[in-house]
Structures are given as structure tokens and as C-alpha cells.
Amino acid sequence: MTEHEGGDVGLLDAVAIEVGLVVGGALFSLTGVATGIAGTGVFVSFALAFGIVVLGLVPTAMLGAAFPTTGGNYRYPREFVSPFLAFLAAWGLGVSMFGGGLPLYALTFGQYVESLVAVDPVVVGFLVLTAFFLVNLGGIHVAARVQVLLFVALVAALGVFVVFGAPAVDTANLTPLFSTGPVGVVAGAAILYFVCLGANFVVDIGGDVREATVTLPQSLAISVPVVLTLYVATAVVAVGSVGVAALSDQPLTVAAAAFLSPGLRGFFVVGGALFAITTSINAVFIIVPKYLDALAADGLVPGVLAATNDRFGTAHWGLLVVYLLSVAALVTPIPVAGLGTLLGFGGIFLIVPVMLAAIRAVRRRPEAFASVPSYVGRRTTTTLAASAVVCNALLFVVLATQSPTVCAVWVGLVAVGAGYYLARTRLGTGERDPEPVVEGSA
């Protein structure tokens, strides 16, 4: 393992990246979708999704603090569980993110702009993807600075929505609490799970974080309560102000129009919705090269995808491929709900190998965890990780029953990835002897 104590990413940067990954798709792209599924219980779905996320977040934070590295969500399972399973999780995440996440964020961005001026949402989505592709060609330092600026405006805009919307809440719109039943609430949580999971991805830039052993746990301790509070409060205000029927499958501007003046509504759309979505897009572009670097080091993707340019040190070819794939998905006629569901499968699947890695790592390398100031202990880490595996399996099943076609597509594409892995390794072009996350851990 190579620790980067002098990395470019500090505590505020890490918090901004985490909040940017979390606040975006769920709150502004999928609240309406989840409301259509969970009804009045959508805010419970948010809390449930976050509760399951926290089960996995603690073991993930412990891994990131004990073994700071880049691409940790791939490298930890590869090192402590199975290279094949680690690759499948990374591949499945790529399918979900490039086919669902980035086009979802871009399309929703365009829809929010359309609420202010007459534009084509797809064209606007293409422009925002292009803009943040170019920003990230400038390197993680530039991208992290942009992230902090967007983060400050985002929190302010959400505060305006909650403060001015609270008096407009009609409790009759929030009853009965579980209007679609418990299954609907759980299905809503499955839809919202990936974007609640976003903070976990900070371990993928662990090698770029200053004093990661301390900074990673601290950043998560700040970002998770902030986001949970924003999510639940915003969901209550949105549903409570206009009702389930008006909000189902609609953007949050439907609720904002009910109680915000035109000026404040404009600030909410720009500083809240648009900035939230762009922080998510920016954070994805920040993280993707870390996976490409890890996969290329293991010989599982062509090295050119991880090759960096001399001026900025960024993986320009890899970023270009991600950009082109997301643009291709953007122009397809897949509805927002389908994009969000596709995104969910990859996030749910990804966390399972990471939790298995945490369970094995605390047994094999206890001394590495003992040096982490915030270490919660072997028993607690193991219990939380095992609980997260069970809960993720349940969410996957519920989401699959709600969207069998999308699940079949995702499983089919993951099967293609499995075939690619076996062909590449059997041909001798993959599975090089990788650099271990930590000496002696294999």
C-alpha cells in the first residue's frame, strides 16, 4: 500500500465529494420516482436506505482508513476475497453508472433547466456531460475545487426549500403513512439506495486524501448526518406540500412552485437541483479513473485507458470512453425510472464484496486496523458488514421483482463481463501479479 499523506484532497474536499455523490440523483432525479413507488412512506424509504448504507459505511470507512488506496471498492475485494468477484462488482458498477447514472443525472439536469427556459433536455444533458468531462481533464485538484464551490451553494438552496416549505406542509398529505404498504417502502429504498451509497466511494480516492487514516472517517462522520437530515426534511416538505399524486414521477420543482417565490424558485433550481446534479456528475468523473488504474494494473483493461497525460496527470483516454458511453446512453429512449433502477443494481451488488473484504481483513490484518483512531473493533465491524450483506441481498431481490426486465438486462451485461474476464485471463493477457493493498495481506 502506498499512502499519500500529502494528497490533494483535504477534509472539506472529501466532504464535498461525498455530499456531491449522494445529493443529486436521489433527491433531484429520483424523489418523484420513489414517491410513485413508496407513496407517503417515501421519507421512510430515504431513512431505510440510509440505515442500510450506514451498515456498510462503517466497515468501508475502516478499510479506507487502514489501507488508503485508489479504487478501494475494487482493490479490497480483489485482495481479501476474490479477483473474479471484485472484477464483476466493478464491471456491474460500470454498467449501472455509464448506462444509468451519468445519463440519468444529465437528463434530469436538462429537465430542471427546461422548467426555467424552453430547451431540449437531452441537448442540455449533453452539454453538461461535456463540460465536466473537460473539467476533469484538468486533474483532481481542479475538480475538487469546483466540487467545494458547488457544495456550498447546494446546501444553501436546500435550506431555502426546507425552511420556506415547512409552513406549507399539510399533514393530510402524509397520511396514511404507508400508502403503498411495506413492500412499496422497501422498493422505494432500493431505488434510492445507490445514491444514498455515494459516500462509500470516497475510499476510491483514498490515495489522494491527505492523512487518510484520520480524514476519511472524519469526512464520513460529517457528510452522512448532513445528507440524511437534508434528505428526510426535503422529502417530508415535498410530499407534504403537494401530495403523492402531484409529485409521483415528477421533479421537485413541482413542489417548489407551490410555496417558493419566482426568485427563490430560480435559486432552488440553479443552486439546488442543477448544482446537486453537477456535483454528482463531477464526482463520478473524479472516481472512474481510479477504477481504470486499478484494473489496468491487473491487466484486465487495456493500459491505454489508464494512461495519463503529461500536463495534468489525468486518464484522458479513459475519461473519453466513459464520456462517450454516457452520451450514447443519454440519447437512448430509456425513461428516467429505468435509468434509476439500472443504477440501483450496480450499487447494491458492489457493496457485498466490499463487506466480505472487511470481514476477512479484520481477521487477517488486525494490526492495520488497530492503528486507526476511530476503529470500532473487530466484532462490531464484522457484525455491521454481515448485516449489510443480508440487507443488500434483500434490496436486490425486491428491486428485481419490481423491475424484472431491467434486472435481466443488467444481469446479462454482467454475464458478458464474466465472459470477458475469463477470456482475458485464460489468454494470459490479464491477472498480472498486482501490487498488494498492504504487504502480507494476500
C-alpha positions as CSV (number, residue, x, y, z in Angstrom):
1,M,0.0,0.0,0.0
2,T,1.2,3.5,-0.8
3,E,-0.2,6.2,1.5
4,H,-0.3,9.7,0.2
5,E,-0.2,11.9,3.2
6,G,0.4,14.9,1.0
7,G,-2.5,14.3,-1.3
8,D,-4.6,17.0,-3.0
9,V,-7.8,16.1,-1.2
10,G,-8.4,17.5,2.3
11,L,-11.3,17.2,4.8
12,L,-13.6,19.8,3.2
13,D,-12.8,18.4,-0.3
14,A,-13.7,14.9,0.8
15,V,-16.9,16.0,2.4
16,A,-17.9,17.9,-0.7
17,I,-17.1,14.9,-2.9
18,E,-19.2,12.6,-0.6
19,V,-22.1,15.0,-0.5
20,G,-21.9,15.5,-4.2
21,L,-22.1,11.8,-4.8
22,V,-25.0,11.4,-2.5
23,V,-27.1,14.5,-3.1
24,G,-28.0,14.6,-6.7
25,G,-29.6,11.5,-8.2
26,A,-31.7,10.5,-5.2
27,L,-33.0,13.9,-4.2
28,F,-33.5,15.6,-7.6
29,S,-33.6,12.8,-10.1
30,L,-35.5,10.0,-8.2
31,T,-37.6,11.5,-5.4
32,G,-40.5,11.6,-7.7
33,V,-39.9,8.1,-8.9
34,A,-39.6,6.8,-5.4
35,T,-42.7,8.6,-4.4
36,G,-44.6,6.8,-7.1
37,I,-43.5,3.5,-5.6
38,A,-43.4,4.3,-1.8
39,G,-46.2,6.8,-1.7
40,T,-46.4,8.7,1.6
41,G,-43.7,6.5,3.0
42,V,-41.0,7.9,0.7
43,F,-39.3,9.7,3.5
44,V,-39.2,6.4,5.4
45,S,-37.6,4.9,2.3
46,F,-34.9,7.5,2.4
47,A,-34.3,6.7,6.1
48,L,-34.3,3.0,5.4
49,A,-31.9,3.3,2.5
50,F,-29.6,5.4,4.6
51,G,-29.8,3.0,7.5
52,I,-28.7,0.1,5.3
53,V,-26.0,2.3,3.8
54,V,-24.6,3.1,7.2
55,L,-24.3,-0.6,8.0
56,G,-21.8,-0.9,5.2
57,L,-20.4,2.6,5.5
58,V,-18.6,1.9,8.8
59,P,-16.7,-1.2,7.6
60,T,-15.9,0.6,4.4
61,A,-14.5,3.6,6.3
62,M,-12.4,1.3,8.4
63,L,-10.9,-0.3,5.3
64,G,-10.3,3.0,3.7
65,A,-8.6,4.3,6.9
66,A,-6.5,1.2,7.5
67,F,-5.5,0.7,3.8
68,P,-5.7,4.0,1.9
69,T,-5.5,3.3,-1.8
70,T,-7.2,4.4,-5.0
71,G,-10.0,2.2,-6.4
72,G,-10.6,0.7,-3.0
73,N,-14.0,-0.7,-3.8
74,Y,-12.3,-2.9,-6.4
75,R,-8.9,-3.4,-4.7
76,Y,-10.2,-4.5,-1.3
77,P,-12.4,-7.4,-2.6
78,R,-9.6,-8.4,-5.0
79,E,-7.1,-8.6,-2.2
80,F,-9.1,-10.2,0.5
81,V,-11.9,-12.1,-1.3
82,S,-11.7,-13.0,-5.0
83,P,-10.2,-11.2,-8.0
84,F,-13.1,-12.5,-10.2
85,L,-15.8,-11.3,-7.8
86,A,-14.0,-7.9,-7.5
87,F,-13.9,-7.6,-11.3
88,L,-17.6,-8.5,-11.6
89,A,-18.5,-5.9,-9.0
90,A,-16.5,-3.2,-10.8
91,W,-18.0,-4.2,-14.2
92,G,-21.5,-4.2,-12.8
93,L,-20.9,-0.8,-11.4
94,G,-19.7,0.4,-14.7
95,V,-22.8,-0.9,-16.5
96,S,-25.0,0.9,-13.9
97,M,-23.1,4.1,-13.8
98,F,-22.4,4.6,-17.5
99,G,-25.7,3.2,-18.7
100,G,-27.8,4.6,-15.9
101,G,-26.2,7.1,-13.5
102,L,-24.4,9.6,-15.7
103,P,-27.2,9.8,-18.3
104,L,-29.8,10.0,-15.5
105,Y,-28.0,12.9,-13.9
106,A,-27.5,14.7,-17.3
107,L,-31.1,14.2,-18.4
108,T,-32.5,15.4,-15.1
109,F,-30.3,18.4,-15.3
110,G,-31.8,19.2,-18.7
111,Q,-35.3,18.7,-17.3
112,Y,-34.7,21.2,-14.5
113,V,-33.3,23.7,-17.0
114,E,-36.4,23.2,-19.1
115,S,-38.5,24.3,-16.1
116,L,-36.9,27.7,-16.4
117,V,-36.5,28.1,-20.1
118,A,-37.6,26.3,-23.3
119,V,-34.8,23.9,-24.1
120,D,-34.2,20.3,-25.2
121,P,-33.3,18.4,-22.0
122,V,-31.2,15.9,-24.0
123,V,-29.1,18.7,-25.6
124,V,-28.6,20.4,-22.2
125,G,-27.6,17.0,-20.7
126,F,-25.1,16.5,-23.5
127,L,-23.6,19.9,-22.8
128,V,-23.2,19.3,-19.0
129,L,-21.6,15.9,-19.6
130,T,-19.2,17.6,-22.0
131,A,-18.4,20.4,-19.5
132,F,-17.5,18.1,-16.6
133,F,-15.5,15.8,-18.9
134,L,-13.4,18.8,-19.8
135,V,-13.1,20.0,-16.1
136,N,-11.8,16.6,-15.1
137,L,-9.2,16.6,-17.8
138,G,-7.6,19.3,-15.7
139,G,-7.0,16.9,-12.8
140,I,-8.4,16.1,-9.4
141,H,-7.2,19.3,-7.8
142,V,-9.3,21.4,-10.2
143,A,-12.3,19.1,-10.0
144,A,-12.2,19.1,-6.1
145,R,-12.1,22.9,-6.0
146,V,-15.2,23.1,-8.3
147,Q,-16.9,20.5,-6.1
148,V,-16.5,22.6,-3.0
149,L,-18.0,25.7,-4.6
150,L,-21.0,23.7,-5.9
151,F,-21.4,22.0,-2.5
152,V,-21.8,25.4,-0.6
153,A,-24.5,26.6,-3.0
154,L,-26.2,23.3,-2.9
155,V,-26.6,23.2,0.9
156,A,-27.9,26.8,0.9
157,A,-30.5,26.1,-1.8
158,L,-31.8,23.0,0.0
159,G,-32.0,25.0,3.2
160,V,-34.2,27.6,1.4
161,F,-36.5,24.7,0.2
162,V,-36.9,23.2,3.6
163,V,-37.3,26.5,5.6
164,F,-39.8,28.1,3.3
165,G,-41.6,24.8,2.5
166,A,-42.1,23.7,6.1
167,P,-45.1,26.0,6.7
168,A,-46.8,24.7,3.5
169,V,-46.8,21.1,4.7
170,D,-50.3,19.7,5.1
171,T,-50.2,16.6,7.4
172,A,-53.2,15.2,5.4
173,N,-50.8,14.7,2.5
174,L,-48.6,12.4,4.7
175,T,-51.3,10.0,5.7
176,P,-51.7,7.1,5.7
177,L,-48.0,6.7,6.4
178,F,-47.6,3.6,4.3
179,S,-50.0,4.2,1.5
180,T,-48.4,1.6,-0.8
181,G,-47.6,-0.9,2.0
182,P,-44.3,-2.1,3.5
183,V,-43.2,-3.6,0.2
184,G,-43.6,-0.3,-1.5
185,V,-41.4,1.4,1.1
186,V,-38.7,-1.2,0.7
187,A,-38.8,-1.0,-3.0
188,G,-38.5,2.8,-2.8
189,A,-35.5,2.3,-0.6
190,A,-34.0,0.0,-3.2
191,I,-34.5,2.7,-5.9
192,L,-32.8,5.3,-3.6
193,Y,-30.1,3.0,-2.3
194,F,-27.3,3.7,-4.8
195,V,-27.4,7.5,-4.5
196,C,-27.5,7.2,-0.7
197,L,-24.5,4.9,-1.1
198,G,-22.4,7.6,-2.7
199,A,-20.3,8.5,0.3
200,N,-18.8,5.0,0.2
201,F,-17.0,5.9,-3.0
202,V,-14.6,8.3,-1.1
203,V,-12.4,5.2,-0.5
204,D,-11.8,5.1,-4.2
205,I,-9.7,8.3,-3.9
206,G,-8.1,7.3,-0.6
207,G,-4.7,7.5,-2.1
208,D,-5.3,11.2,-2.9
209,V,-6.6,12.1,0.5
210,R,-4.3,13.9,3.0
211,E,-3.8,11.9,6.2
212,A,-6.4,9.4,5.0
213,T,-6.4,7.4,8.3
214,V,-7.9,10.3,10.1
215,T,-9.6,12.3,7.2
216,L,-11.7,9.5,5.8
217,P,-13.6,8.6,9.0
218,Q,-14.0,12.3,9.9
219,S,-15.4,13.2,6.5
220,L,-18.0,10.5,6.6
221,A,-18.9,11.4,10.2
222,I,-19.7,14.9,8.8
223,S,-21.3,14.2,5.5
224,V,-23.6,11.3,6.4
225,P,-25.7,13.2,9.1
226,V,-25.8,16.3,6.9
227,V,-27.2,14.4,3.9
228,L,-29.6,12.3,6.0
229,T,-31.1,15.4,7.5
230,L,-31.4,17.1,4.1
231,Y,-33.0,14.0,2.5
232,V,-35.7,13.4,5.1
233,A,-36.6,17.0,5.6
234,T,-36.8,17.6,1.8
235,A,-38.9,14.5,1.2
236,V,-41.3,15.5,4.0
237,V,-41.7,19.0,2.7
238,A,-42.1,17.9,-1.0
239,V,-44.8,15.3,-0.3
240,G,-46.4,17.2,2.5
241,S,-46.8,20.4,0.4
242,V,-48.4,18.9,-2.8
243,G,-49.3,15.3,-2.1
244,V,-48.2,11.9,-3.6
245,A,-50.3,12.2,-6.8
246,A,-48.8,15.5,-7.8
247,L,-45.2,14.5,-7.0
248,S,-45.1,11.0,-8.5
249,D,-42.5,10.7,-11.2
250,Q,-42.1,14.5,-11.2
251,P,-39.1,16.7,-10.4
252,L,-39.0,18.6,-7.1
253,T,-39.8,21.9,-9.0
254,V,-43.5,20.7,-8.8
255,A,-43.3,21.1,-5.0
256,A,-41.1,24.2,-5.1
257,A,-43.7,26.0,-7.3
258,A,-46.3,25.6,-4.5
259,F,-44.5,27.7,-1.9
260,L,-41.4,29.5,-3.3
261,S,-41.5,32.9,-5.0
262,P,-40.2,33.0,-8.6
263,G,-36.8,34.4,-7.4
264,L,-36.3,31.7,-4.7
265,R,-37.6,29.0,-7.1
266,G,-34.9,30.1,-9.6
267,F,-32.3,29.9,-6.8
268,F,-33.5,26.5,-5.8
269,V,-33.4,25.2,-9.3
270,V,-29.9,26.6,-10.1
271,G,-28.2,26.4,-6.7
272,G,-30.0,23.3,-5.6
273,A,-31.1,21.0,-8.4
274,L,-28.6,21.9,-11.0
275,F,-25.6,22.2,-8.6
276,A,-26.6,18.9,-6.9
277,I,-26.7,17.0,-10.2
278,T,-23.5,18.5,-11.4
279,T,-21.7,17.6,-8.2
280,S,-22.8,14.0,-8.8
281,I,-21.5,14.1,-12.4
282,N,-18.3,15.7,-11.3
283,A,-17.7,13.2,-8.6
284,V,-18.2,10.2,-10.9
285,F,-15.7,11.6,-13.3
286,I,-13.3,12.1,-10.4
287,I,-13.6,8.4,-9.3
288,V,-13.8,6.5,-12.6
289,P,-10.0,6.9,-13.4
290,K,-9.2,5.2,-10.0
291,Y,-11.0,2.1,-11.1
292,L,-9.4,2.2,-14.6
293,D,-6.0,2.5,-13.0
294,A,-6.5,-0.5,-10.7
295,L,-8.0,-2.7,-13.5
296,A,-5.2,-1.7,-15.9
297,A,-2.6,-2.5,-13.3
298,D,-4.1,-6.0,-13.1
299,G,-4.1,-6.4,-16.8
300,L,-7.9,-6.5,-17.0
301,V,-8.4,-3.5,-19.2
302,P,-6.1,-2.1,-21.9
303,G,-3.4,0.1,-20.3
304,V,-4.2,3.0,-22.6
305,L,-7.4,3.6,-20.6
306,A,-5.4,4.4,-17.5
307,A,-2.6,6.2,-19.3
308,T,-2.2,9.8,-18.1
309,N,-1.2,12.9,-20.0
310,D,2.0,14.7,-19.0
311,R,0.5,18.1,-18.3
312,F,-2.4,17.2,-15.9
313,G,-1.8,13.6,-14.9
314,T,-5.3,12.6,-15.9
315,A,-6.5,9.5,-17.7
316,H,-7.7,11.3,-20.8
317,W,-8.5,8.3,-22.9
318,G,-10.3,6.5,-20.1
319,L,-12.4,9.6,-19.4
320,L,-13.1,9.9,-23.1
321,V,-14.5,6.4,-23.2
322,V,-16.7,7.0,-20.1
323,Y,-17.9,10.3,-21.6
324,L,-18.8,8.6,-25.0
325,L,-20.6,5.7,-23.3
326,S,-22.7,8.0,-21.1
327,V,-23.6,10.2,-24.1
328,A,-24.7,7.2,-26.0
329,A,-27.0,6.1,-23.1
330,L,-28.3,9.7,-22.8
331,V,-29.7,9.7,-26.4
332,T,-31.5,6.4,-26.0
333,P,-35.2,6.4,-25.2
334,I,-34.8,4.8,-21.7
335,P,-37.2,6.6,-19.2
336,V,-35.9,8.2,-16.0
337,A,-37.3,5.4,-13.9
338,G,-35.4,2.8,-15.9
339,L,-32.2,4.7,-15.6
340,G,-32.6,4.9,-11.9
341,T,-33.4,1.2,-11.5
342,L,-30.4,0.3,-13.6
343,L,-28.2,2.4,-11.3
344,G,-29.6,0.7,-8.3
345,F,-28.5,-2.8,-9.2
346,G,-24.8,-1.9,-9.6
347,G,-24.7,-0.1,-6.3
348,I,-26.4,-2.9,-4.4
349,F,-24.1,-5.6,-5.9
350,L,-20.9,-3.6,-5.4
351,I,-21.2,-3.4,-1.6
352,V,-21.4,-7.1,-1.0
353,P,-17.8,-8.0,-2.0
354,V,-16.5,-4.9,0.0
355,M,-18.3,-6.2,3.1
356,L,-16.8,-9.6,2.7
357,A,-13.4,-8.0,2.3
358,A,-13.9,-6.1,5.6
359,I,-14.8,-9.3,7.4
360,R,-11.7,-11.1,6.2
361,A,-9.4,-8.1,6.5
362,V,-10.1,-7.5,10.2
363,R,-9.1,-11.1,10.8
364,R,-6.0,-11.2,8.7
365,R,-4.6,-7.8,9.4
366,P,-5.8,-6.7,12.9
367,E,-2.7,-4.6,13.5
368,A,-3.6,-2.3,10.5
369,F,-7.0,-1.5,12.0
370,A,-5.6,-1.1,15.5
371,S,-3.7,2.0,14.2
372,V,-6.9,3.7,13.1
373,P,-8.0,6.2,15.7
374,S,-11.8,5.7,15.0
375,Y,-11.6,1.8,14.8
376,V,-14.8,0.3,16.2
377,G,-13.4,-3.1,16.9
378,R,-13.4,-6.4,15.1
379,R,-16.7,-7.7,16.4
380,T,-18.6,-4.5,15.5
381,T,-17.0,-4.3,12.1
382,T,-17.9,-7.9,11.3
383,T,-21.4,-7.7,12.6
384,L,-22.1,-4.5,10.6
385,A,-20.6,-5.9,7.4
386,A,-22.6,-9.2,7.7
387,S,-25.8,-7.3,8.3
388,A,-25.1,-5.1,5.3
389,V,-24.7,-8.2,3.1
390,V,-28.1,-9.6,4.2
391,C,-29.8,-6.2,3.7
392,N,-28.3,-5.7,0.3
393,A,-29.4,-9.1,-0.8
394,L,-32.9,-8.3,0.3
395,L,-32.9,-5.0,-1.6
396,F,-31.6,-6.6,-4.7
397,V,-34.4,-9.2,-4.7
398,V,-37.1,-6.6,-4.1
399,L,-35.8,-4.3,-6.8
400,A,-35.6,-7.3,-9.2
401,T,-39.2,-8.2,-8.6
402,Q,-40.3,-4.6,-9.2
403,S,-38.2,-4.3,-12.4
404,P,-37.5,-7.8,-13.9
405,T,-36.7,-6.5,-17.4
406,V,-34.1,-4.0,-16.2
407,C,-32.7,-6.7,-13.9
408,A,-32.4,-9.2,-16.8
409,V,-30.6,-6.6,-18.9
410,W,-28.2,-5.8,-16.0
411,V,-27.5,-9.5,-15.3
412,G,-27.0,-10.2,-19.0
413,L,-24.4,-7.4,-19.3
414,V,-22.6,-8.6,-16.1
415,A,-22.5,-12.1,-17.7
416,V,-20.8,-10.6,-20.7
417,G,-18.3,-9.1,-18.2
418,A,-17.7,-12.6,-16.7
419,G,-17.0,-14.0,-20.1
420,Y,-14.6,-11.1,-20.9
421,Y,-12.8,-11.8,-17.6
422,L,-12.4,-15.5,-18.3
423,A,-11.3,-15.0,-21.9
424,R,-8.8,-12.3,-21.0
425,T,-7.3,-14.3,-18.1
426,R,-7.2,-17.6,-19.9
427,L,-5.5,-15.9,-22.9
428,G,-2.8,-14.8,-20.5
429,T,-3.4,-11.0,-21.0
430,G,-4.9,-10.4,-17.6
431,E,-4.4,-11.2,-14.0
432,R,-0.8,-9.9,-13.7
433,D,0.7,-10.1,-10.2
434,P,-1.0,-7.0,-8.7
435,E,0.6,-4.6,-6.2
436,P,-1.0,-5.6,-2.9
437,V,-3.1,-3.2,-1.0
438,V,-0.9,-3.9,2.0
439,E,2.1,-6.1,2.4
440,G,1.3,-9.6,3.6
441,S,-2.4,-9.4,3.2
442,A,-2.8,-11.9,0.5
